[in-house]
Amino acid sequence: MVHRSFVGGIMATVLLIRHADRYDYAVAQAAWKKRCAEVGPLRPSDPPLSALGHRQARALAAHLSSRRLDAIFVSPYLRALQTAQPLAHATGLPLLVDPTFSEAHQYPRELPPLAQRLPYFPEIDETYAPMLPSVVTEGADGVEPHRESRLEHMRRMIFAARRLRGPRFAGKTVAIVTHAASVGLIAALRAEAEGGATLEAAGKLAPCGVYELRLAPDGTLAVEGRGDDTSSYTSGLPVGPTSAWGFASSKEPLESSERTWQEALRLGPTDPADVRPVSPVRVDDEEVGDVYEPESV
């Protein structure tokens, strides 16, 4: 079925999905970081899902199994891949790994090469060319080379919003398995449609929450479902430590985030020419974590 917008243009449907419950939040950050320090292959910023998270991911896949999906885009982080894998099984679609939808303010060099993921995620389409090969990190914040700044993350969300509005996605329904800070993408889409939008108004994403958006090439935007409540398909599961998150609940003061957001809107989307290829390395940084999320303290 081809969806048409309110004014006759062909619409795209985007299902913005947050990863499921995190293992490091379930066992506590200090314990996770200690284990990472003791076991070389483990990376502090790339935890897997908890046992509950795997159950949530299966519930999400069952919930969406009757939907017609054309593509599944997924962040390269392990928790996102593990969340997306049951959905790939349910739909028969490959996983399109794209750093455009990566975590915010992270060290992309911490991630293993995609080839190391393939034995565990054979659903990955290794021939897919991502919209962005990595994220902008050079001189991030002026003090943290190889780490993405908050500003550059927000510009990346603006880039993603413009790509999703392009002709490539017209008439398509795509799932994007990503992270809580990608509610910034909702703000970016609203800014494109309405001439301005705040991060606070973008709302929250719960673990395995699905934010459903209809996008038209003329700028029309309709919110069909919010991602802060998963009770319709996870009601039989316990509540985990990974909670619904939005910029209003950030460790970073909302006023500061909104100022950075306005600067991102002024500067515009990420320029792909500014994105440099990265080589995976070990980053020994005790502060690696999700800069925005209070659970990561």
C-alpha positions in Angstrom: 0.0 0.0 0.0 1.3 3.4 -0.9 0.5 6.1 1.6 -0.3 9.6 0.3 0.0 12.8 2.2 -2.7 15.3 3.0 -2.0 17.3 -0.1 -1.5 14.4 -2.6 2.3 13.7 -2.3 3.7 10.3 -1.6 4.6 9.9 2.1 7.3 8.0 3.9 6.6 6.3 7.2 9.4 6.2 9.8 9.4 4.0 12.8 11.9 5.4 15.2 12.8 2.7 17.7 15.0 2.9 20.8 17.1 -0.2 21.8 16.0 -2.4 24.6 17.2 -2.6 28.3 20.9 -2.3 28.7 23.1 -4.9 30.5 25.3 -2.2 32.1 22.3 -0.4 33.6 21.0 -3.8 34.9 24.3 -4.7 36.7 25.3 -1.1 37.5 27.8 1.0 35.6 30.7 0.5 38.1 30.5 -3.3 37.8 30.3 -3.1 34.0 33.3 -0.8 33.7 35.3 -3.0 36.1 34.6 -6.0 34.0 35.5 -4.1 30.8 38.9 -3.2 32.4 39.5 -6.9 33.2 38.3 -8.3 29.8 40.0 -6.7 26.8 37.3 -7.3 24.1 34.6 -5.6 26.2 34.1 -1.9 25.6 32.5 0.4 28.2 30.4 2.3 25.6 29.2 -0.8 23.8 27.3 -2.9 26.3 24.9 -5.7 25.2 21.3 -6.1 26.2 20.2 -7.4 29.6 18.1 -10.6 29.8 15.1 -8.3 30.1 16.3 -6.4 27.0 16.3 -9.5 24.9 12.7 -10.2 26.0 11.7 -6.7 25.1 13.3 -7.0 21.7 11.4 -10.2 21.0 8.2 -8.5 22.1 8.9 -5.6 19.8 9.5 -7.9 16.8 6.2 -9.7 17.5 4.4 -6.3 17.8 5.8 -5.2 14.4 5.7 -8.5 12.6 2.4 -7.7 10.8 3.7 -4.4 9.5 5.0 -4.0 6.0 8.5 -2.8 6.3 10.8 -1.9 3.4 14.1 -1.5 5.4 15.6 -1.8 8.9 18.3 0.7 9.6 20.3 0.2 12.8 23.0 1.9 14.8 26.3 0.0 14.8 26.2 -0.3 18.6 25.7 -3.8 20.0 22.6 -3.0 22.0 20.9 -1.7 18.8 22.0 -4.7 16.8 20.7 -7.1 19.4 17.4 -5.2 19.5 17.0 -5.2 15.7 17.9 -8.9 15.2 14.6 -10.4 16.2 12.8 -7.9 13.9 15.0 -9.0 11.0 14.0 -12.6 11.8 10.3 -11.7 11.9 10.4 -9.7 8.6 13.1 -11.4 6.6 14.8 -8.1 6.0 18.5 -7.5 6.3 20.0 -5.1 8.8 21.4 -1.9 7.3 24.1 -0.7 9.7 24.3 3.1 9.5 26.4 5.4 11.8 24.0 8.2 10.9 21.8 6.7 13.7 24.6 6.1 16.2 24.6 7.0 19.9 25.3 10.6 20.8 28.6 12.0 22.0 30.5 8.7 21.8 33.9 7.5 20.6 33.2 5.7 17.3 36.7 4.3 17.3 35.6 2.2 20.3 33.4 0.1 18.0 34.8 -3.1 16.4 34.8 -3.3 12.6 31.6 -4.5 11.0 33.3 -7.7 9.9 33.6 -8.7 13.5 29.9 -8.4 14.0 29.0 -10.6 11.1 29.4 -14.0 12.8 26.9 -13.0 15.4 24.7 -10.9 13.1 24.6 -12.6 9.7 21.5 -10.6 9.0 23.8 -7.5 8.3 24.0 -6.5 4.7 27.7 -5.8 4.5 27.3 -4.3 0.9 25.1 -1.5 2.2 26.6 2.0 1.8 25.6 4.1 4.8 24.4 7.7 4.6 27.4 8.7 6.7 30.4 6.4 7.1 31.0 7.6 10.7 30.4 10.8 12.8 32.2 14.1 13.0 34.8 13.9 15.8 37.9 15.8 14.8 38.6 18.3 17.6 35.2 17.7 19.1 34.5 20.2 21.9 38.0 21.4 21.4 39.2 19.1 24.1 38.1 15.6 23.2 39.5 14.5 19.9 37.9 11.3 18.4 34.7 12.0 20.3 31.5 13.5 18.8 30.3 16.8 20.3 26.7 17.4 21.3 26.5 20.0 18.6 27.7 17.6 15.9 25.2 14.9 17.1 22.4 17.4 16.6 23.6 18.4 13.2 23.7 14.7 12.3 20.0 14.5 13.3 19.3 17.3 10.9 21.2 15.5 8.2 19.2 12.4 8.8 15.9 14.3 8.7 16.7 15.7 5.3 17.7 12.4 3.9 14.5 10.7 5.2 12.5 13.4 3.4 14.2 12.6 0.1 12.7 10.7 -2.9 14.5 7.5 -1.9 12.1 7.0 1.0 8.9 8.1 -0.7 6.2 5.5 -0.3 8.4 3.4 2.0 8.1 2.3 5.6 11.4 2.1 7.4 12.4 1.1 10.9 15.3 2.8 12.5 16.7 1.1 15.6 18.7 3.7 17.4 19.2 5.4 20.8 17.3 7.7 23.2 19.0 10.9 22.1 17.7 10.3 18.6 14.5 12.0 19.7 16.6 14.9 18.3 15.6 13.5 14.9 12.0 14.2 15.7 12.8 17.8 16.6 14.8 18.0 13.3 11.8 16.7 11.3 9.5 19.1 13.0 11.9 22.0 12.4 11.8 21.1 8.7 8.0 21.0 8.7 7.2 23.8 11.0 10.1 26.2 10.8 11.2 25.5 14.3 10.9 23.0 17.1 12.4 22.4 20.6 14.1 19.3 21.9 11.7 19.2 24.9 8.7 19.0 22.6 10.2 16.0 20.8 9.2 13.9 23.8 10.7 10.6 25.1 11.7 7.2 23.9 11.2 4.2 26.1 13.2 1.0 25.7 11.8 -0.6 22.5 9.5 2.4 22.2 8.2 3.1 18.7 7.8 6.7 17.5 5.8 6.5 14.2 6.0 9.5 11.8 4.5 10.1 8.4 6.6 12.4 6.2 5.6 14.1 3.0 8.0 15.7 0.5 6.2 19.0 0.8 7.1 19.2 4.5 3.9 17.8 6.0 4.6 15.8 9.2 2.1 13.7 11.1 2.9 11.9 14.4 0.9 8.6 14.3 2.4 7.1 17.5 4.6 8.2 20.4 7.5 6.1 21.7 7.2 6.7 25.4 4.7 3.9 26.2 5.3 0.3 25.3 2.6 -1.2 27.5 0.5 -2.5 24.6 3.2 -5.1 23.7 5.4 -5.4 26.8 2.8 -5.4 29.6 3.8 -8.9 30.8 7.4 -7.9 31.3 9.0 -6.3 34.4 10.1 -2.7 34.5 13.9 -2.5 34.0 16.4 0.2 34.9 16.5 1.7 31.4 13.7 4.2 31.5 11.9 6.4 29.0 14.2 9.3 28.1 14.0 12.7 26.6 16.1 15.8 26.7 14.0 17.2 29.6 15.3 14.3 31.7 18.9 14.7 30.7 21.9 15.2 32.9 22.7 18.1 30.7 20.5 21.1 31.7 17.6 21.5 29.2 18.4 25.1 28.6 22.0 24.2 27.6 20.7 21.5 25.2 18.2 23.9 23.7 20.9 26.5 23.1 23.1 23.9 21.4 20.1 22.8 19.3 19.4 26.3 18.1 23.1 26.6 17.1 22.8 23.3 15.2 19.7 24.6 13.3 21.7 27.7 12.4 24.7 25.7 11.1 22.6 23.2 9.3 23.1 19.5 8.7 26.4 17.6 8.9 28.5 17.9 5.7 29.5 14.4 4.7 32.8 15.9 3.5 33.6 16.6 7.2 33.2 12.9 8.2 36.6 11.1 8.2 37.0 7.3 8.2 38.0 5.9 11.6 40.0 2.9 12.6 38.9 1.0 15.7 41.1 1.4 18.7 40.8 0.9 22.5 39.8 4.0 24.4 40.8 3.8 28.0 38.4 6.4 29.4 36.6 6.0 32.7 34.1 8.6 31.6 32.9 6.7 28.5 29.1 6.4 28.8 25.9 8.2 27.7 26.6 11.8 28.5 22.9 12.7 28.6 21.4 9.7 30.5 21.1 9.9 34.3 21.4 6.1 34.5 24.9 6.3 33.2 26.2 8.2 36.3 
